[in-house]
């Protein structure tokens, strides 16, 4: 399978900075309004618009809601505080959701008269909501330069510069806001976020600690959350756990904090605590797909397979476009031998990501195991069409074609896989098998030797090598390889049987006997080992032992004419003509299969 199994609990609040400013990267979370995160899929581009929770208060709408910074409620209040009429009207339009009308009103005001800094500041602030970060930054910078240099305008300039990708400029603006208003918690928080986004974890720690000291209310539980993330990145796990717990104490329904706490609890060895924390996160926010996904992984590792599958199902319901829960469920179902259900899960994943060649490889491989070779070949052919450079797809396609007896096509597919990934041992082994099946033993021998040069402990390749060498009469080489095989896998029945075959066929049946006896210890029901043990005894002249092995074999396979003839020969060597004749007659009465 191509699926990597690297499902550590997802770390909420990985801070990143891009053209839209500071945003917290999260694996498919749908957070509550004040969770301090935004919801995106793993690997997707960041959203194009600022979110209030990503930058604490990234727009003036959010900033104005901070205690101590109320907005004017009506025009009279605006006049009383010296706010231009156009600004007051624009604020009312904005609050009513009529953003474009508000922008138009302010643009008209600036065009009809001298550029008022308060109007510029308000237009720049509202433009943030539309994603016009660069224009917003320019207007806000002009506003502070022309005298509108209050803390709120500096703060929004910081947000605009963050959104425009100017991280250092954003820091300078937040510092100006704090200089104007030392207890401006939103500015202090966003300042810390710029440090986190730039990778300066030590400075981020200091700045987030400052936020936690400035405001100890539940509104700023997210500062403890971010501090915990920083401490975890610094390798200070116990301190990070304590900080997540403080965030939860301030805000008991903080589902993302429970989710991240689970990561650190697992890391510290408290898997039961991690599971409880994830279950709490999922109860608080049933729509948090990542919590269900993480819970599914831990339950699977604990052997609670049904609980894991239920968690994966809930993750898929929470985020129908998320691939991981379907893929993890499919892997688990496959491991449990529930192949039809695994096929369905892979098919659902393939329907979500129609151009994902790797998922098609997984789906085709399951279909092959189910015996649906037509569907398997169709999906694997589509996989190599989508991604001709995917060696695993060519290898899987080769297996299907070999199963259909299309050995030349299989050989061609394996060679494509090897050309793409010369170190891919599986494709080289499969190529050797196909060459052997297609009647080219010398070429197959060479390929098996290549496999062993790359992976000397490849037991199955050495098994085939021993058999081919013995069949070709290369006795010295067969004996050497049989000895290596027996040492390599002393408790592997298949390997021991192949080694015994090589010894017996190459003229040393005495070394085959103990190996076959060991096979029967490991697999008492192995009738073929009994038959071959009888053959080895006969080659050694131990006919009584041979008779005993043949009789035990025929108790299990009473209709094997070949074994009856072997038994008849052994009785002849013992001088028991009557028993020899009896078993010859019985053999003749059965369909002849050779020997």
C-alpha positions as CSV (number, residue, x, y, z in Angstrom):
1,X,0.0,0.0,0.0
2,X,1.1,3.5,-0.7
3,X,-0.5,5.0,2.4
4,X,1.9,6.3,4.8
5,X,0.9,5.6,8.4
6,X,2.1,8.8,10.0
7,X,-1.0,9.9,11.9
8,X,0.3,11.8,14.9
9,X,-2.4,13.9,16.5
10,X,-2.6,17.1,14.5
11,X,-1.1,20.1,16.2
12,X,-3.7,22.9,16.2
13,X,-2.4,26.4,15.8
14,X,0.6,26.0,13.6
15,X,1.3,29.6,12.9
16,X,2.1,30.6,9.4
17,X,2.4,33.9,7.5
18,X,1.5,34.4,3.9
19,X,0.1,37.1,1.7
20,X,-3.0,37.3,3.9
21,X,-1.1,37.7,7.2
22,X,-1.1,35.7,10.3
23,X,-3.3,32.6,10.2
24,X,-3.4,29.4,12.2
25,X,-3.0,26.3,10.2
26,X,-5.3,23.4,11.3
27,X,-6.2,20.0,10.0
28,X,-9.8,20.4,9.0
29,X,-11.2,21.9,12.1
30,X,-14.5,23.8,12.2
31,X,-13.7,25.9,15.3
32,X,-16.1,27.9,17.4
33,X,-16.2,31.6,16.7
34,X,-13.5,32.4,19.3
35,X,-11.3,29.3,19.0
36,X,-8.4,31.3,17.6
37,X,-8.1,29.2,14.5
38,X,-9.4,29.1,10.9
39,X,-10.5,25.9,9.2
40,X,-8.6,24.7,6.2
41,X,-7.6,21.3,4.8
42,X,-4.0,20.1,5.3
43,X,-1.9,21.3,2.4
44,X,-4.5,23.7,1.0
45,X,-3.6,27.4,0.4
46,X,-4.6,29.7,3.2
47,X,-7.9,31.5,2.9
48,X,-7.9,34.7,1.0
49,X,-9.7,36.8,3.7
50,X,-8.6,37.6,7.2
51,X,-10.5,36.0,10.0
52,X,-11.0,37.7,13.3
53,X,-9.9,34.6,15.2
54,X,-6.8,34.2,13.2
55,X,-5.4,37.6,14.2
56,X,-7.2,37.8,17.5
57,X,-9.1,40.8,16.2
58,X,-8.1,41.2,12.7
59,X,-10.8,43.5,11.6
60,X,-12.2,46.6,13.3
61,X,-15.5,44.8,13.7
62,X,-13.8,42.4,16.1
63,X,-11.5,45.0,17.5
64,X,-14.4,47.3,18.3
65,X,-16.0,44.5,20.4
66,X,-13.1,44.5,22.9
67,X,-14.1,45.8,26.3
68,X,-13.1,49.4,26.7
69,X,-13.2,50.1,23.0
70,X,-16.9,50.5,22.1
71,X,-17.9,52.0,18.8
72,X,-20.2,55.0,18.6
73,X,-23.8,53.8,18.5
74,X,-25.4,56.6,16.4
75,X,-24.7,59.8,14.5
76,X,-25.0,62.0,17.5
77,X,-22.4,60.0,19.4
78,X,-20.2,60.3,16.3
79,X,-20.6,64.1,16.3
80,X,-20.0,64.3,20.0
81,X,-16.6,62.5,19.6
82,X,-15.6,64.4,16.5
83,X,-16.1,61.5,14.1
84,X,-17.1,62.8,10.6
85,X,-20.7,62.1,9.5
86,X,-19.6,59.9,6.6
87,X,-17.6,57.7,9.0
88,X,-20.5,57.3,11.3
89,X,-22.8,56.4,8.4
90,X,-20.3,54.0,7.0
91,X,-20.0,52.2,10.4
92,X,-23.7,51.7,10.5
93,X,-23.8,50.3,7.0
94,X,-20.9,48.0,7.8
95,X,-22.6,46.7,10.9
96,X,-25.7,46.1,8.9
97,X,-23.6,44.0,6.5
98,X,-23.7,46.5,3.7
99,X,-20.0,46.7,3.3
100,X,-19.8,47.8,-0.3
101,X,-22.2,50.7,0.3
102,X,-20.0,51.7,3.2
103,X,-16.9,51.6,1.0
104,X,-18.7,53.6,-1.7
105,X,-19.8,56.2,0.8
106,X,-16.3,56.7,2.2
107,X,-14.7,56.9,-1.3
108,X,-17.2,59.6,-2.3
109,X,-16.4,61.5,0.9
110,X,-12.7,61.4,0.1
111,X,-13.2,62.4,-3.5
112,X,-15.6,65.3,-2.7
113,X,-13.3,67.2,-0.3
114,X,-9.9,67.3,1.3
115,X,-8.7,63.9,2.4
116,X,-9.7,63.5,6.1
117,X,-7.5,61.1,8.0
118,X,-10.4,59.7,10.0
119,X,-12.2,58.9,6.8
120,X,-9.1,57.3,5.4
121,X,-8.6,55.2,8.5
122,X,-12.2,54.0,8.4
123,X,-12.1,53.2,4.7
124,X,-8.8,51.3,5.2
125,X,-10.3,49.4,8.1
126,X,-13.5,48.4,6.1
127,X,-11.4,47.4,3.1
128,X,-9.7,44.8,5.2
129,X,-13.1,43.0,5.2
130,X,-13.0,42.9,1.4
131,X,-9.5,41.5,1.2
132,X,-7.9,44.7,-0.3
133,X,-5.0,44.5,2.2
134,X,-2.5,46.7,0.3
135,X,-4.9,49.5,-0.4
136,X,-6.0,49.3,3.3
137,X,-2.4,49.5,4.5
138,X,-1.8,52.5,2.3
139,X,-4.8,54.4,3.6
140,X,-4.2,53.5,7.2
141,X,-0.5,54.6,6.9
142,X,-1.6,57.9,5.4
143,X,-4.1,58.3,8.2
144,X,-1.5,57.9,11.0
145,X,0.9,60.2,9.1
146,X,-1.8,62.9,8.9
147,X,-2.7,62.8,12.5
148,X,-5.1,59.9,13.0
149,X,-2.5,58.1,15.1
150,X,-4.7,56.6,17.8
151,X,-4.1,53.1,19.1
152,X,-7.0,51.7,17.1
153,X,-5.7,53.0,13.8
154,X,-2.2,51.7,14.5
155,X,-3.7,48.4,15.4
156,X,-5.6,48.1,12.2
157,X,-2.6,49.2,10.2
158,X,-0.8,46.3,11.8
159,X,-3.5,44.0,10.6
160,X,-3.4,45.4,7.1
161,X,0.4,45.1,6.9
162,X,0.1,41.5,8.1
163,X,-2.5,40.8,5.5
164,X,-0.2,42.4,2.9
165,X,2.7,40.2,4.0
166,X,4.7,43.0,5.7
167,X,5.5,41.2,9.0
168,X,8.0,43.7,10.3
169,X,5.8,46.6,9.4
170,X,3.0,44.9,11.2
171,X,5.1,44.6,14.3
172,X,6.0,48.3,14.2
173,X,2.4,49.2,14.0
174,X,1.4,46.9,16.9
175,X,4.2,48.4,19.0
176,X,2.9,51.9,18.2
177,X,-0.6,50.8,19.3
178,X,0.8,49.5,22.6
179,X,2.8,52.7,23.1
180,X,-0.5,54.7,22.8
181,X,-2.4,52.1,24.9
182,X,-0.1,49.9,27.0
183,X,-2.9,47.5,28.1
184,X,-4.1,47.0,24.5
185,X,-4.5,43.2,24.7
186,X,-5.4,42.7,21.1
187,X,-2.3,44.5,19.9
188,X,-0.1,42.5,22.4
189,X,-1.7,39.3,21.1
190,X,-1.1,40.1,17.5
191,X,2.4,41.2,18.2
192,X,3.1,37.8,19.7
193,X,1.5,36.2,16.6
194,X,4.0,38.0,14.4
195,X,6.8,36.5,16.4
196,X,5.3,33.0,16.2
197,X,4.8,33.4,12.4
198,X,8.4,34.5,11.9
199,X,9.6,31.5,13.9
200,X,11.0,33.5,16.8
201,X,9.7,31.2,19.5
202,X,11.6,32.6,22.4
203,X,10.2,36.1,21.7
204,X,6.8,34.7,21.0
205,X,6.9,33.0,24.4
206,X,7.7,36.3,26.2
207,X,5.0,38.1,24.3
208,X,2.3,35.5,24.9
209,X,3.1,35.5,28.6
210,X,2.6,39.2,28.6
211,X,-0.9,38.8,27.1
212,X,-1.8,36.2,29.8
213,X,-0.7,38.7,32.5
214,X,-2.5,41.6,30.9
215,X,-5.9,39.9,30.8
216,X,-6.7,36.8,32.8
217,X,-10.3,36.5,31.6
218,X,-11.9,33.7,29.6
219,X,-11.8,36.0,26.5
220,X,-8.0,35.5,26.4
221,X,-7.9,31.7,27.0
222,X,-6.5,31.6,23.4
223,X,-3.3,33.4,24.6
224,X,-2.6,30.4,26.9
225,X,-3.5,28.1,24.0
226,X,-0.9,29.8,21.7
227,X,1.7,29.9,24.6
228,X,1.2,26.1,25.0
229,X,1.8,25.6,21.3
230,X,5.1,27.7,21.5
231,X,6.2,25.7,24.6
232,X,5.5,22.4,22.8
233,X,7.6,23.6,19.8
234,X,10.4,24.4,22.2
235,X,10.2,20.9,23.6
236,X,8.9,21.9,27.0
237,X,6.1,19.4,27.1
238,X,5.1,19.6,30.7
239,X,4.9,23.4,30.6
240,X,2.8,23.1,27.4
241,X,0.4,20.7,29.1
242,X,0.0,23.1,32.0
243,X,-0.7,26.0,29.6
244,X,-3.4,24.0,27.7
245,X,-4.9,23.1,31.1
246,X,-5.0,26.8,32.0
247,X,-6.7,27.6,28.7
248,X,-9.3,25.0,29.5
249,X,-9.7,26.2,33.1
250,X,-10.5,29.7,31.7
251,X,-12.8,28.3,29.0
252,X,-14.1,24.8,29.9
253,X,-15.7,24.4,26.4
254,X,-12.4,25.0,24.6
255,X,-12.5,22.0,22.2
256,X,-9.3,22.7,20.2
257,X,-7.4,23.0,23.5
258,X,-8.6,19.5,24.5
259,X,-7.5,18.2,21.1
260,X,-4.0,19.7,21.4
261,X,-3.7,18.6,25.0
262,X,-4.3,15.0,23.8
263,X,-1.2,15.2,21.5
264,X,1.0,16.1,24.4
265,X,-0.6,13.6,26.8
266,X,0.1,10.9,24.3
267,X,3.7,12.1,23.8
268,X,4.2,12.0,27.6
269,X,2.9,8.4,27.7
270,X,-0.6,9.1,29.0
271,X,-2.5,7.5,26.2
272,X,-5.7,7.0,28.3
273,X,-5.6,10.6,29.2
274,X,-5.2,11.5,25.5
275,X,-8.2,9.4,24.6
276,X,-10.3,11.0,27.3
277,X,-9.2,14.5,26.1
278,X,-10.1,13.7,22.6
279,X,-13.5,12.3,23.6
280,X,-14.1,15.6,25.5
281,X,-13.2,17.6,22.4
282,X,-15.5,15.6,20.3
283,X,-18.4,16.0,22.7
284,X,-17.9,19.7,22.9
285,X,-17.7,20.1,19.2
286,X,-19.1,17.1,17.3
287,X,-18.1,18.9,14.1
288,X,-14.4,18.9,14.9
289,X,-13.3,16.3,12.3
290,X,-9.7,16.3,13.5
291,X,-10.7,15.3,17.0
292,X,-12.6,12.3,15.7
293,X,-9.8,11.4,13.4
294,X,-7.2,11.5,16.1
295,X,-9.5,9.5,18.4
296,X,-9.9,6.9,15.7
297,X,-6.1,6.4,15.5
298,X,-5.7,6.0,19.2
299,X,-8.6,3.6,19.5
300,X,-7.2,1.5,16.6
301,X,-3.8,1.4,18.3
302,X,-5.5,0.2,21.5
303,X,-7.3,-2.6,19.6
304,X,-10.7,-1.0,19.8
305,X,-11.4,-1.5,16.2
306,X,-15.1,-0.8,16.2
307,X,-14.6,2.3,18.3
308,X,-12.0,3.5,15.8
309,X,-14.2,2.9,12.8
310,X,-17.0,4.8,14.5
311,X,-14.7,7.7,15.1
312,X,-13.5,7.7,11.5
313,X,-17.2,7.7,10.4
314,X,-17.9,10.7,12.6
315,X,-14.9,12.5,11.2
316,X,-16.2,11.9,7.7
317,X,-19.6,13.2,8.7
318,X,-18.0,16.3,10.2
319,X,-16.0,17.1,7.1
320,X,-17.4,15.1,4.1
321,X,-14.5,16.3,1.9
322,X,-11.7,15.1,4.3
323,X,-9.8,12.1,2.9
324,X,-7.9,10.9,5.9
325,X,-10.8,9.3,7.9
326,X,-11.9,7.3,4.9
327,X,-8.3,6.2,4.1
328,X,-7.6,5.3,7.7
329,X,-10.9,3.4,7.9
330,X,-10.1,1.6,4.7
331,X,-6.7,0.6,6.0
332,X,-8.1,-0.8,9.2
333,X,-10.9,-2.6,7.4
334,X,-8.3,-4.2,5.1
335,X,-6.2,-5.2,8.1
336,X,-9.3,-6.8,9.6
337,X,-9.9,-8.8,6.4
338,X,-13.2,-6.9,5.7
339,X,-12.2,-6.3,2.1
340,X,-15.7,-5.4,0.8
341,X,-16.0,-2.6,3.3
342,X,-12.4,-1.5,2.7
343,X,-13.2,-1.3,-1.0
344,X,-16.2,0.9,-0.3
345,X,-14.1,3.3,1.8
346,X,-11.4,3.6,-0.8
347,X,-14.0,4.2,-3.5
348,X,-15.5,7.0,-1.3
349,X,-12.0,8.6,-1.0
350,X,-11.5,8.3,-4.8
351,X,-14.8,10.0,-5.4
352,X,-13.6,12.9,-3.2
353,X,-10.2,13.3,-4.9
354,X,-10.8,12.1,-8.4
355,X,-7.3,12.8,-9.6
356,X,-5.5,11.1,-6.8
357,X,-3.5,8.2,-8.4
358,X,-2.4,6.8,-5.0
359,X,-5.9,6.3,-3.9
360,X,-6.7,4.5,-7.1
361,X,-3.7,2.2,-6.5
362,X,-5.1,1.3,-3.1
363,X,-8.6,0.7,-4.5
364,X,-7.2,-1.4,-7.4
365,X,-5.1,-3.5,-5.0
366,X,-8.2,-4.2,-2.8
367,X,-10.2,-5.2,-5.9
368,X,-7.4,-7.5,-7.0
369,X,-7.6,-9.2,-3.6
370,X,-11.3,-9.6,-4.0
371,X,-10.8,-11.2,-7.4
372,X,-12.3,-8.4,-9.4
373,X,-9.5,-8.1,-11.8
374,X,-11.4,-6.1,-14.4
375,X,-12.1,-3.3,-12.0
376,X,-8.6,-3.5,-10.6
377,X,-7.0,-3.1,-14.0
378,X,-9.3,-0.3,-14.9
379,X,-8.5,1.7,-11.7
380,X,-4.7,0.9,-11.9
381,X,-4.6,1.9,-15.6
382,X,-6.3,5.2,-14.7
383,X,-3.7,5.6,-11.9
384,X,-0.7,5.4,-14.3
385,X,-2.5,7.7,-16.7
386,X,-2.9,10.3,-14.0
387,X,0.6,9.9,-12.7
388,X,2.9,8.0,-15.1
389,X,5.8,8.6,-12.6
390,X,4.1,6.6,-9.8
391,X,6.2,3.4,-9.5
392,X,3.8,1.7,-7.1
393,X,0.9,2.0,-9.6
394,X,3.0,0.3,-12.3
395,X,4.0,-2.4,-9.9
396,X,0.3,-3.0,-8.8
397,X,-0.8,-3.0,-12.5
398,X,1.9,-5.6,-13.2
399,X,0.5,-7.9,-10.5
400,X,-3.0,-7.8,-11.9
401,X,-1.8,-8.5,-15.4
402,X,0.4,-11.4,-14.1
403,X,-2.7,-12.8,-12.3
404,X,-4.5,-12.7,-15.6
405,X,-1.7,-14.6,-17.3
406,X,-0.6,-11.6,-19.3
407,X,3.0,-12.1,-18.4
408,X,4.5,-9.9,-21.2
409,X,2.4,-7.0,-20.2
410,X,3.2,-7.6,-16.5
411,X,6.9,-7.7,-17.3
412,X,6.6,-4.4,-19.2
413,X,4.8,-2.8,-16.2
414,X,7.4,-4.0,-13.7
415,X,10.1,-2.7,-15.8
416,X,8.5,0.7,-15.9
417,X,8.3,0.6,-12.1
418,X,11.9,-0.3,-11.8
419,X,13.0,2.4,-14.2
420,X,11.2,5.0,-12.1
421,X,12.5,3.6,-8.8
422,X,15.5,1.3,-9.3
423,X,15.6,0.5,-5.6
424,X,12.0,-0.8,-5.5
425,X,12.7,-4.4,-4.5
426,X,9.0,-5.5,-4.8
427,X,8.9,-4.7,-8.5
428,X,12.2,-6.5,-9.1
429,X,10.9,-9.5,-7.2
430,X,7.6,-9.5,-9.2
431,X,9.6,-9.2,-12.4
432,X,11.6,-12.3,-11.5
433,X,8.4,-14.2,-10.7
434,X,6.8,-13.2,-14.1
435,X,9.9,-14.3,-15.9
436,X,9.9,-17.6,-14.1
437,X,6.2,-18.1,-14.9
438,X,6.7,-17.2,-18.6
439,X,9.3,-19.9,-19.0
440,X,12.6,-17.9,-18.7
441,X,14.3,-19.5,-15.8
442,X,17.8,-18.1,-16.5
443,X,16.5,-14.5,-16.7
444,X,14.4,-15.1,-13.6
445,X,17.6,-16.4,-11.7
446,X,19.4,-13.2,-12.6
447,X,16.5,-11.0,-11.4
448,X,16.2,-13.0,-8.1
449,X,19.9,-12.5,-7.6
450,X,19.5,-8.7,-8.2
451,X,16.8,-8.7,-5.5
452,X,19.1,-10.4,-3.0
453,X,21.9,-8.0,-3.8
454,X,19.6,-5.2,-2.7
455,X,18.0,-7.1,0.1
456,X,20.0,-10.1,1.3
457,X,17.4,-11.1,3.8
458,X,14.6,-11.4,1.2
459,X,13.4,-14.9,2.1
460,X,11.0,-15.4,-0.8
461,X,13.5,-14.4,-3.4
462,X,16.0,-16.9,-2.0
463,X,13.3,-19.6,-1.9
464,X,12.7,-19.2,-5.6
465,X,16.5,-19.0,-6.3
466,X,17.0,-22.4,-4.5
467,X,14.2,-24.1,-6.5
468,X,15.4,-22.7,-9.8
469,X,19.0,-23.7,-9.2
470,X,18.0,-27.2,-8.1
471,X,15.6,-27.6,-11.1
472,X,18.4,-26.6,-13.5
473,X,20.8,-29.1,-12.0
474,X,23.1,-26.4,-10.6
475,X,23.6,-28.6,-7.6
476,X,26.6,-26.8,-5.9
477,X,24.9,-23.4,-6.1
478,X,21.5,-24.9,-5.0
479,X,23.2,-26.5,-1.9
480,X,24.9,-23.2,-1.0
481,X,21.7,-21.2,-1.3
482,X,19.7,-23.8,0.6
483,X,22.1,-23.6,3.5
484,X,21.8,-19.8,3.5
485,X,18.0,-20.0,3.4
486,X,17.8,-22.5,6.3
487,X,20.0,-20.2,8.4
488,X,18.1,-17.1,7.3
489,X,14.6,-18.3,8.3
490,X,14.8,-21.2,10.8
491,X,11.2,-20.8,11.9
492,X,9.6,-20.1,8.5
493,X,7.8,-23.2,7.2
494,X,7.9,-22.0,3.6
495,X,11.6,-21.2,3.6
496,X,12.5,-24.5,5.4
497,X,10.4,-26.4,2.8
498,X,12.2,-24.7,-0.1
499,X,15.6,-25.4,1.5
500,X,14.7,-29.0,2.0
501,X,13.6,-29.3,-1.6
502,X,17.0,-27.8,-2.7
503,X,19.0,-30.2,-0.5
504,X,17.0,-33.2,-1.7
505,X,16.9,-32.3,-5.3
506,X,20.7,-31.5,-5.3
507,X,21.6,-34.8,-3.8
508,X,21.8,-34.2,-0.1
509,X,18.5,-35.7,1.3
510,X,20.0,-36.2,4.7
511,X,20.0,-32.4,5.2
512,X,16.4,-32.2,4.0
513,X,15.1,-34.6,6.7
514,X,15.5,-32.3,9.8
515,X,14.2,-29.3,7.9
516,X,11.0,-31.2,6.9
517,X,10.6,-32.5,10.4
518,X,10.9,-28.9,11.6
519,X,8.2,-27.8,9.1
520,X,5.9,-30.5,10.6
521,X,6.6,-29.2,14.1
522,X,5.6,-25.7,12.9
523,X,2.7,-26.9,10.7
524,X,1.5,-30.4,11.8
525,X,-1.2,-30.3,9.1
526,X,1.3,-29.8,6.3
527,X,0.6,-32.9,4.2
528,X,3.0,-31.9,1.5
529,X,5.9,-31.9,4.0
530,X,4.9,-35.4,5.0
531,X,5.1,-36.6,1.4
532,X,8.4,-35.0,0.8
533,X,9.8,-36.4,4.0
534,X,8.9,-39.8,2.8
535,X,10.7,-39.1,-0.5
536,X,13.8,-37.9,1.4
537,X,13.7,-41.1,3.6
538,X,13.5,-43.2,0.5
539,X,16.5,-41.5,-1.1
540,X,18.4,-42.3,2.0
541,X,17.3,-46.0,1.9
542,X,15.3,-45.6,5.1
543,X,12.3,-47.3,3.6
544,X,10.5,-48.1,6.9
545,X,10.5,-44.4,7.7
546,X,9.4,-43.6,4.2
547,X,6.5,-46.0,4.5
548,X,5.4,-44.4,7.8
549,X,5.5,-40.9,6.2
550,X,3.6,-42.1,3.1
551,X,0.9,-43.8,5.2
552,X,0.4,-40.7,7.3
553,X,0.2,-38.6,4.2
554,X,-2.4,-40.9,2.7
555,X,-4.6,-40.7,5.8
556,X,-5.0,-37.0,4.8
557,X,-4.9,-37.4,1.0
558,X,-6.4,-40.9,0.4
559,X,-6.9,-40.3,-3.4
560,X,-3.3,-39.4,-4.3
561,X,-2.2,-42.0,-6.8
562,X,1.3,-40.6,-6.9
563,X,1.8,-41.2,-3.2
564,X,0.4,-44.7,-3.5
565,X,3.0,-45.5,-6.2
566,X,5.8,-44.1,-4.0
567,X,4.5,-46.3,-1.1
568,X,4.4,-49.3,-3.4
569,X,8.1,-48.8,-4.3
570,X,9.0,-48.5,-0.6
571,X,7.3,-51.7,0.2
572,X,9.1,-53.4,-2.7
573,X,12.5,-52.2,-1.3
574,X,11.4,-53.8,2.0
575,X,10.5,-57.0,0.3
576,X,6.8,-56.7,1.0
577,X,5.4,-57.7,-2.4
578,X,1.9,-58.1,-1.2
579,X,1.6,-54.5,0.1
580,X,3.4,-53.2,-2.9
581,X,0.9,-54.9,-5.2
582,X,-2.0,-53.7,-3.2
583,X,-1.1,-50.1,-3.4
584,X,-0.2,-50.4,-7.1
585,X,-3.7,-51.7,-7.8
586,X,-5.2,-48.8,-5.8
587,X,-3.1,-46.3,-7.7
588,X,-4.2,-47.7,-11.0
589,X,-7.8,-47.4,-10.0
590,X,-7.4,-43.7,-9.5
591,X,-6.8,-41.0,-12.1
592,X,-3.2,-40.9,-13.0
593,X,-1.5,-37.5,-12.3
594,X,2.1,-38.4,-13.2
595,X,5.0,-39.7,-11.1
